[in-house]
């Protein structure tokens, strides 16, 4: 089922498109430590792809490789079928890959609205002179991008705090604002690094709802790292399981749940002695 | 009660993103502009212009420039004096080489030349931050002053090593030289202040401002969401140096009339402008004005009170001025790091509720 070049149908009847991002034999070393060992997987258009694994498995490193923050020593990254040359993170972002961070990385000195608008920066092209004049092209571009930003703000239900400085917000809302900033870029691939870390059940439910309706309404392709197994199994279409830098499982949540290697990694295994 | 925004609705995004979204603020701004353009020029004399208005206007431009770099983009610079010197010497060379061209154009081109020099000295900011960058810009300060003192071409081989502004006009009215009118020099500088403030405001409320602030608040996250750090930092250096160059050109040509790099544009200048930015408020255009006004008016006010009213000796008052400024900087850094602009914001927030705060 997964081998079809042009996608597959999910259990709930969504059509998943062709491969957006393909990782081929990625190896990443820090000095003598191999954080990622020869891992290959792909992310398809329109799907929710989860990367799971115990602590230190290399999940975040994987996300950092995708977003261009780390350069792997070996292997290829194919984006939309083209091998990606070595690029700086901002160039990766300009290609349409947005992300959120495990530890919130918002711009604390700016308002919520300004933070969301920074997500639109890759879409704003007017030069310094039109910006300095403001009237005309710069204002028109600002208004057009503001409309997109406001749509995202509506969608994530943060209208009431749009003028509030981010530093004043509680943790759960900050997570949501960070999601808004990433979503404002209208990415073709959205990476979420533990979007539900440190949240209570209600907040997790809210966040899950946002992730699903994001995928549903905007058709956003999402790759996420998460530790809450219940959430991962409910949200994702396919799951990659990592342990000690190796891939030990890949498939639908049901396949992964019944995979012996995955069960061993999570529950531990008896050693012969 | 007096200051409120109730009933003041924005119905479009351009309306919401204008400089003064609240109607009351907007009218007050028009009033200030009206007084500055149509009232003050007819009521001032040489003393007022030379002791308060010219230094205030010129330092305000420099403070706006430095605020863009330090307050908005988070790149500490101690090279302001050096960059002002670039503006001054560029303006001098232009004035002497092209006597028939209007001063307006000379000052603008001097600003552009300074922007180029600023970009050059901004290059280290890509690798170093914080204190280390401050030291690197300090090198710019010393190198530039040394350059203008040692290479005679910059001061046209004059015997004294000084540059002095020849008489130049704008629209037939003399702006530089010994025979200027108070209102003419005032209006000339005011025009540049308005020009700088409007451009700075337009840049900081749009995409460039957000890039700069993103770099300031968290440079790694900024790069990951698609901000090119090289372009963002260098553009901040360019815009900042452009304004600082303009202020240097005005400081030399209109205010001083004659200058020598080591004297007029020493490290002292860098610190004074930095103090203005800190006391006024980092990351605020209004703060640049407030800081400049404060540090320009303070010595005059102290002299008025100390020497003229109480009758203290002049040197004691001059030293008292240094003590007060030093104490104020410490107090501001501890009590209100966002400066006078933040005090103003807090006052406005309180006024909104006053007299029924519950």
Interface residues (C-beta under 8 A of the other chain):
Chain A: X67 X69 X88 X89 X90 X93 X94 X98 X99 X101 X105 X106 X107 X108 X109 X110 X114 X117 X118 X119 X121 X122 X124 X126 X128 X131 X132 X133 X134 X138 X139 X141 X142 X143 X146 X147 X150 X181 X182 X185
Chain B: X12 X13 X14 X17 X199 X202 X203 X205 X206 X207 X208 X210 X211 X213 X214 X216 X217 X218 X220 X221 X222 X223 X224 X225 X226 X227 X228 X229 X235 X239 X283
